[in-house]
Amino acid sequence: QVQLVESGGGLVQAGGSLRLSCAASGRAFSNYVMGWLRQAPGKEREFVAGISRNGFATDHRDSVKGRFTISRDNTKNTMYLQMNSLKFEDTAVYYCAAAGKTGVLFRKEDDYDYWGQGTQVTVSA
């Protein structure tokens, strides 16, 4: 089992930047495929970005490509999401998640086994 804690959310103006962090504890962090998902008010939770166990493979949803970058540091048991050029529509609660099943990258919510509590990102227009 792994425990996940997000940090780094907040209020930012459109065009600004934030960096989210996800600190993991428990079983070996490098055993898990990791991902960031978000949920905006009144909407379903959606995939944002994912990263393979060794960090060599990444995946970003089209609407954030070129603006967001996912990364991980297995020596620090931490995953990051660098968010630049933020837009109003990026406003959401951002969750980090861990998947223990076999595979390189995952996009579906059901593929993830463990979740953090979420961190709010609010982008003012």
ZADRENMI-702364 format. One record per residue: residue in three letters; x, y, z of N, C-alpha, C in turn. Coordinates in Angstrom, 2 decimals. Atoms other than C-alpha are relative to their C-alpha. Layout:
N
NODE:ALA:X:Y:Z:X:Y:Z:X:Y:Z
...
***
This chain:
125
NODE:GLN:0.83:-1.19:0.00:0.00:0.00:0.00:0.87:1.24:0.00
NODE:VAL:-0.74:-1.24:0.04:1.12:3.56:-0.65:-0.93:1.15:0.38
NODE:GLN:0.76:-1.18:-0.38:-0.05:6.83:0.86:0.51:1.20:-0.82
NODE:LEU:-0.33:-1.11:0.89:-0.14:9.96:-1.32:-0.52:1.31:0.58
NODE:VAL:0.39:-1.31:-0.49:-0.20:13.60:-0.28:0.40:1.06:-1.02
NODE:GLU:-0.27:-1.06:0.96:-0.53:16.45:-2.77:0.24:1.33:0.70
NODE:SER:-0.20:-1.37:-0.47:0.66:20.01:-2.26:0.31:0.89:-1.19
NODE:GLY:-0.38:-0.93:1.05:1.28:23.15:-4.27:-1.14:0.70:-0.70
NODE:GLY:1.12:-0.67:0.62:-2.21:24.14:-5.27:-0.17:1.41:0.52
NODE:GLY:0.26:-1.36:-0.45:-3.55:27.66:-4.92:-0.73:0.81:-1.04
NODE:LEU:0.67:-0.94:0.90:-4.97:30.71:-6.63:1.05:0.70:-0.84
NODE:VAL:-0.96:-0.62:0.91:-3.18:32.06:-9.69:-0.76:0.68:-1.13
NODE:GLN:0.62:-0.68:1.14:-3.99:34.47:-12.48:0.24:-0.78:-1.28
NODE:ALA:-0.18:0.62:1.31:-4.46:33.23:-16.01:1.35:0.40:-0.58
NODE:GLY:-1.33:-0.23:0.52:-1.08:32.88:-17.67:1.10:-0.31:0.98
NODE:GLY:-0.97:0.29:-1.03:0.63:32.08:-14.41:0.39:-1.46:0.06
NODE:SER:-0.53:1.35:-0.15:2.37:28.95:-13.19:-0.17:-0.50:1.43
NODE:LEU:-0.03:0.70:-1.29:2.12:26.45:-10.35:0.73:-1.32:-0.20
NODE:ARG:-0.57:1.34:0.02:4.01:23.30:-9.49:-0.63:-0.82:1.11
NODE:LEU:0.58:0.91:-0.97:2.13:20.50:-7.80:1.00:-1.09:0.33
NODE:SER:-0.83:1.12:-0.44:3.92:17.85:-5.78:-0.89:-1.09:0.59
NODE:CYS:0.69:1.14:-0.59:2.79:14.40:-4.71:1.04:-0.83:0.73
NODE:ALA:-0.95:0.74:-0.81:4.73:12.84:-1.85:-0.60:-1.36:0.36
NODE:ALA:0.47:1.35:-0.24:4.45:9.09:-1.45:0.73:-0.63:1.18
NODE:SER:-0.61:0.77:-1.09:5.08:6.90:1.57:-0.61:-1.40:0.00
NODE:GLY:0.48:1.38:-0.02:4.69:3.20:2.23:0.87:-0.87:-0.89
NODE:ARG:-0.74:0.91:0.87:5.67:0.63:-0.37:0.81:0.77:-1.03
NODE:ALA:-0.95:-0.63:0.91:8.41:1.38:-2.92:-0.71:0.81:-1.08
NODE:PHE:0.63:-0.92:0.94:7.37:4.39:-4.95:0.23:-0.42:-1.44
NODE:SER:-0.35:0.35:1.37:9.14:3.12:-8.05:-0.78:-1.21:-0.52
NODE:ASN:0.82:1.13:0.44:6.79:0.11:-8.14:-1.28:0.44:-0.71
NODE:TYR:1.29:-0.49:0.46:3.92:2.34:-9.27:0.09:0.90:-1.21
NODE:VAL:0.28:-0.98:1.04:2.83:3.98:-12.46:-0.79:1.11:0.68
NODE:MET:0.64:-1.13:-0.67:1.74:7.47:-11.40:-0.77:0.87:-0.99
NODE:GLY:0.79:-0.88:0.86:-0.77:9.94:-12.70:-0.57:1.17:0.75
NODE:TRP:0.75:-1.14:-0.50:-2.43:13.28:-12.19:-1.37:0.00:-0.70
NODE:LEU:1.35:-0.14:0.53:-6.20:13.54:-12.66:-0.62:1.20:0.68
NODE:ARG:0.63:-1.19:-0.58:-8.48:16.50:-12.01:-1.50:-0.07:-0.14
NODE:GLN:1.46:-0.06:0.05:-12.11:17.22:-11.34:-0.45:1.43:0.21
NODE:ALA:0.55:-1.35:-0.07:-13.75:20.54:-12.07:-1.42:-0.08:0.54
NODE:PRO:1.36:0.00:-0.55:-17.04:21.56:-10.43:-1.02:-0.43:-1.04
NODE:GLY:1.06:0.45:0.87:-19.95:19.71:-11.98:0.45:-0.90:-1.14
NODE:LYS:-0.52:0.84:1.07:-17.72:17.59:-14.18:0.60:-1.29:0.56
NODE:GLU:-0.62:1.24:-0.41:-16.34:14.08:-14.10:1.52:0.18:0.13
NODE:ARG:-1.46:-0.03:-0.13:-12.77:13.42:-13.05:0.62:-0.41:-1.32
NODE:GLU:-0.64:0.29:1.28:-10.43:13.41:-16.04:1.51:-0.13:0.15
NODE:PHE:-1.45:0.19:0.04:-6.91:12.31:-16.84:0.70:1.28:-0.43
NODE:VAL:-0.81:-1.15:0.38:-4.28:15.03:-16.99:1.35:-0.45:-0.56
NODE:ALA:-1.32:0.44:0.44:-0.90:13.31:-17.21:0.37:-1.28:0.75
NODE:GLY:-0.46:1.23:-0.62:0.79:10.00:-16.47:1.48:-0.19:-0.25
NODE:ILE:-1.43:0.24:0.12:4.34:8.76:-15.99:0.30:-1.44:0.39
NODE:SER:-0.36:1.39:-0.24:5.91:5.33:-16.11:0.82:-0.16:1.27
NODE:ARG:-0.70:0.28:-1.25:7.66:3.65:-13.21:1.39:0.62:0.05
NODE:ASN:-1.37:-0.54:-0.01:11.13:4.75:-14.28:0.05:1.44:-0.48
NODE:GLY:0.06:-1.40:0.42:9.98:8.15:-15.53:0.36:0.25:-1.45
NODE:PHE:-0.45:-0.19:1.38:11.12:7.54:-19.09:-1.15:0.25:-0.96
NODE:ALA:1.17:-0.18:0.86:7.62:7.50:-20.58:-1.02:0.89:0.69
NODE:THR:1.03:-0.88:-0.53:5.04:10.23:-20.11:-1.15:0.15:-0.99
NODE:ASP:1.21:-0.15:0.81:1.56:11.00:-21.40:-0.75:1.20:0.54
NODE:HIS:0.75:-1.18:-0.41:-0.37:14.28:-21.34:-1.26:0.13:-0.86
NODE:ARG:1.21:-0.22:0.81:-3.93:15.04:-22.40:0.25:1.17:-0.95
NODE:ASP:-0.27:-0.96:1.05:-4.11:17.16:-25.50:-0.11:1.45:0.48
NODE:SER:0.24:-1.38:-0.39:-5.43:20.28:-23.78:1.10:0.59:0.88
NODE:VAL:-1.08:-0.51:-0.86:-2.35:20.54:-21.53:1.37:-0.18:-0.64
NODE:LYS:-1.29:0.21:0.66:0.37:19.49:-23.97:0.65:1.33:-0.32
NODE:GLY:-0.73:-1.24:0.22:3.04:22.16:-24.21:-0.11:0.98:1.15
NODE:ARG:0.16:-0.89:-1.17:1.86:23.76:-20.95:0.32:-0.72:1.30
NODE:PHE:-0.22:0.78:-1.22:2.02:21.00:-18.30:1.09:-1.05:-0.26
NODE:THR:-1.02:1.05:0.10:4.91:18.62:-17.62:-0.01:-0.83:1.27
NODE:ILE:-0.05:0.92:-1.13:4.78:15.57:-15.40:1.42:-0.54:0.14
NODE:SER:-1.32:0.57:-0.26:7.94:14.25:-13.76:-0.04:-0.71:1.35
NODE:ARG:-0.09:0.69:-1.29:9.03:12.09:-10.85:1.46:-0.12:0.39
NODE:ASP:-1.33:0.24:-0.55:12.04:11.67:-8.60:-0.13:-1.19:0.95
NODE:ASN:0.17:1.21:-0.81:12.14:8.11:-7.30:0.91:0.00:1.23
NODE:THR:-0.87:-0.08:-1.18:14.97:8.98:-4.91:-0.66:0.81:1.12
NODE:LYS:0.72:-0.83:-0.98:12.63:11.46:-3.20:-1.44:-0.46:0.20
NODE:ASN:1.37:0.52:-0.11:9.43:9.39:-3.57:-1.03:1.09:-0.30
NODE:THR:0.84:-1.14:0.30:7.83:12.41:-5.20:-0.26:0.12:-1.50
NODE:MET:0.40:-0.29:1.37:5.94:13.19:-8.40:-0.38:1.47:-0.09
NODE:TYR:0.26:-1.42:0.18:5.48:16.66:-9.85:-0.89:0.23:-1.22
NODE:LEU:0.70:-0.48:1.19:3.23:18.51:-12.25:0.30:1.48:-0.12
NODE:GLN:-0.29:-1.40:0.28:4.67:21.74:-13.59:-1.07:0.52:-0.95
NODE:MET:1.09:-0.55:0.78:1.80:23.84:-14.89:0.32:1.45:-0.37
NODE:ASN:-0.28:-1.35:0.52:2.57:26.88:-17.06:-1.16:0.47:-0.86
NODE:SER:1.04:-0.60:0.85:0.33:29.24:-19.02:-1.38:-0.48:0.40
NODE:LEU:1.27:0.51:-0.52:-2.59:28.32:-16.83:-1.18:0.77:-0.57
NODE:LYS:1.23:-0.56:0.54:-6.08:28.92:-18.16:-1.13:-0.17:1.01
NODE:PHE:1.14:0.09:-0.90:-9.39:29.47:-16.40:-0.55:-1.43:0.03
NODE:GLU:0.58:1.34:0.07:-10.53:26.04:-17.60:0.88:-1.07:0.66
NODE:ASP:-0.82:0.93:-0.77:-7.66:24.41:-15.68:-0.42:-0.06:1.47
NODE:THR:0.49:-0.01:-1.37:-9.50:25.24:-12.45:-0.64:-1.34:0.35
NODE:ALA:0.48:1.31:-0.40:-10.13:21.96:-10.63:0.70:-0.43:1.28
NODE:VAL:-0.75:0.70:-1.04:-9.17:19.75:-7.74:0.89:-1.01:-0.72
NODE:TYR:-0.98:0.88:0.64:-6.03:17.90:-8.80:0.37:-1.12:0.96
NODE:TYR:-0.30:1.19:-0.79:-5.44:14.37:-7.56:1.22:-0.71:-0.57
NODE:CYS:-1.03:0.93:0.45:-2.33:12.25:-7.72:-0.49:-1.42:0.30
NODE:ALA:0.46:1.37:-0.12:-2.84:8.53:-8.13:1.12:-0.96:-0.37
NODE:ALA:-1.03:1.02:0.22:-0.78:5.34:-8.16:-0.66:-1.29:-0.48
NODE:ALA:0.50:1.26:0.56:-1.31:2.18:-10.18:1.06:-1.08:0.15
NODE:GLY:-0.94:1.08:-0.22:0.29:-1.12:-9.24:-0.07:-1.11:-1.04
NODE:LYS:0.17:1.08:0.97:-0.94:-3.25:-12.14:1.06:0.06:-1.08
NODE:THR:-0.97:0.07:1.09:1.23:-4.34:-15.05:-0.40:0.96:-1.11
NODE:GLY:0.26:-0.97:1.06:1.54:-1.67:-17.71:0.98:1.15:0.09
NODE:VAL:-0.95:-1.11:0.05:3.53:1.40:-18.71:-0.65:1.31:0.39
NODE:LEU:0.72:-1.24:-0.26:0.98:4.22:-18.62:-1.49:-0.30:0.05
NODE:PHE:1.44:0.19:-0.10:-2.68:4.51:-17.70:-0.71:1.34:-0.08
NODE:ARG:0.82:-1.21:0.08:-5.40:7.04:-18.48:-1.32:-0.14:0.76
NODE:LYS:1.31:0.20:-0.61:-8.49:5.47:-16.95:0.07:0.09:1.52
NODE:GLU:0.08:-0.15:-1.45:-9.50:6.37:-13.43:0.01:-1.37:0.69
NODE:ASP:0.11:1.33:-0.61:-10.27:2.71:-12.70:1.32:-0.75:0.03
NODE:ASP:-1.31:0.67:0.02:-6.67:1.72:-13.46:0.83:0.33:1.22
NODE:TYR:-0.79:-0.46:-1.15:-5.42:3.56:-10.38:-0.53:-0.58:1.30
NODE:ASP:0.37:0.68:-1.25:-5.39:1.88:-6.98:-0.03:0.93:1.21
NODE:TYR:-0.15:-0.87:-1.17:-4.39:4.66:-4.59:-0.10:1.45:-0.42
NODE:TRP:0.27:-1.40:0.32:-5.35:8.33:-4.43:0.40:0.90:1.15
NODE:GLY:-0.19:-1.01:-1.01:-4.33:11.45:-2.62:-1.31:0.69:0.31
NODE:GLN:1.21:-0.69:-0.44:-6.81:13.81:-0.97:-0.38:1.13:-0.96
NODE:GLY:0.26:-1.06:0.96:-6.55:16.38:-3.76:0.49:1.36:0.46
NODE:THR:-0.40:-1.38:-0.28:-5.32:19.95:-3.99:-0.70:0.92:-0.99
NODE:GLN:0.78:-0.90:0.83:-7.34:22.87:-5.32:0.89:0.93:-0.80
NODE:VAL:-0.64:-0.97:0.87:-6.08:24.85:-8.28:-1.09:0.91:-0.54
NODE:THR:0.98:-0.96:0.48:-8.02:28.00:-9.06:0.72:1.04:-0.86
NODE:VAL:-0.59:-0.95:0.94:-7.17:30.12:-12.09:-1.01:1.10:-0.25
NODE:SER:0.91:-1.13:0.21:-8.71:33.57:-12.22:0.19:0.53:-1.41
NODE:ALA:-0.03:-0.45:1.40:-9.61:34.90:-15.63:0.56:1.41:-0.10
***
